Amino acid sequence: MEGLQRRLLLAQLIAAWAKHITPGDPTQAPLVAGGPASTLALADDLARLMDDMVTVGWNGARLRDGA
C-alpha cells in the first residue's frame, strides 16, 4: 500500500476508534487529543511501529496468546 493511502487509512481507523473512548472513564486513556493533526500524527507513529515489527520479524503470536 502506498504511503499516503496507508496513512489515511490508519487515520480513519484511529478516528473511528477514538469515537468509542469514554471521556470521563479513567481506564481509557485519551490518546487522540482531537483534531486531524493529532490523528495523523498517531497514524504515522502506528505505521512506524508496524514497520519496525515487520523488520524484526515479530508476528504477534505471543501477544495474541497472552504470553
QUIUR-V924385 format. One line per field, one symbol per residue. ss: DSSP state (h for helix, s for strand, l for the rest). phi: phi as a letter, one per 30 degrees, with the letter a starting at -180 (. if undefined). psi: psi as a letter, one per 40 degrees, with the letter a starting at -180 (. if undefined). Layout:
BEGIN
ss: ???
phi: ???
psi: ???
END
This chain:
BEGIN
ss: llhhhhhhhhhhhhhhhhlllllllllllllllllhhhhhhhhhhhhhhhhhhhhhllllhhhhlll
phi: .deddddddddddddddddcddecdddcdddcdkjdddddddddddddddddddddidcidddddic
psi: hidddddddddddddddddehhdeheehhgdhdhiddddddddddddddddddddefheeddddee.
END
